[in-house]
Amino acid sequence: MDIQLPVLDDAILMVSDVLTNLNRRRVYEFAAMHRLPAIYEFDFLVRDGGLMSYGPDMDESFDRVAALVDRILKGANPAELPFEQPTRFRFVLNLRTAKALGPWTCRPRCSCRPTR
């Protein structure tokens, strides 16, 4: 009796916290050694050597924070200010890291254009 096990596709989703940020180089090296695609929350992790990220546009978020602080300093009651969520998200792809992983394809339903 010949039993065939399913082929599993592996990948890494790195959630950012103090520990993973301090050890991010080890995550990059592990992903490269095992030829695993990895996605991160923030684009600075991609500029630092990671493969790709998808997350809020931090420039927009910081602009919104500055606008809220300005309103508070001008006398607005913080409890009455609206809760704001990001409206722009960035997909960033490190082409150097992608080429180092070797040939891989993106399925049509996953196709998108990197913003950087």
N, C-alpha and C positions, 0 to 999 in steps of 0.2 A: 504494500500500500504506500503510495507516494503522496506525502502531505506537503502542500505548498503554503508557506507562511506569507502573509501580505508584506509588501515592501513598504516600510515606513519612511516618510519624509521627515527629516529632522530640521529644526531651526532653533534660534535663540531669540527670546524676547527679554531684553534686559530692562527691568524696572529700576529707575534711578533712585538711589538713596546714598547715604554717606559711605557705606561699605562697598557698594558696587562702583561708585565713582572713584574711590581710592584704588580699587583693583581693576579698573577698566582695561588697562593694558593686558592683564592676564586674560580677560574675557576676549579681547581682540585676538590674542595669540592662540587661545583655545579654539576660537571659531575658525581661524585660518588653518591651524593644524588639522582640524577635522573637516575642513571645507564645508562649514555650516553657514548658511545665510543668517544674519543677525539684524534685528531692528531695535532701535533705541528711541527713547522719548524725546531727546533734545538734539538739535543739529550740531552743537559743539562736540558731541561724542562722535559724530561722523567726520567732522573736520579733523578730529584727533586720531582717526584710523578705523572707525567703525564702518559698516557697510551702508546702512540706510537708517533714516529716522522719519517718524511721522508724529508731529505734535504741534501745539499752539505756536503761533508766531510770537516769539518772546518780545520783539521790538514793539508790536502792537500792545502786548500785555503791559509792558513798562510804560508806554505812552498813556494808557488808561489809568494806571496807578498814579502817575504824575498828575493827571487831570483831577482825580479824586482827592489827592493830597492838597492840590490847589484850592479846590472847593472847601475843604475842611479848614484850611488856613484863612480863608475868606469868611469863615463864620458858619458854614453849613453844618447841620447836625449829622454826625456820622451814621446814626441810627436810621436816618431818613434817606440816605443815599441808596440808589438801586444796586443790587448785586449784579455784577457784569460777568459774562462768560466770554471766552475768546470767540472771535468770528472768523479769523483767518488761521489756517493750518498749513504747515509746510511739509512737503515730502522732499527729503534731501538724500541724494545717492552719491556715494564716493566711488567714482569710476575706477580709480586706481585699485581700490580694494576689490571691486567687482571683477576686474580683469585678473587679479591675483587668484580669485576663487576658481577661475577656469570657465569653460563654457557653461552657461546656464541660460535658460529662457524664462521669460515671464509669460504666463498664460494670458490670452487676450482679455479675459474678464478682470485681470489684475493690472492691466496696462495703464500707466499714467505718466505724466511728464514731471520729472524732477524740477523743483524751483531753483535749485543751486547745484 
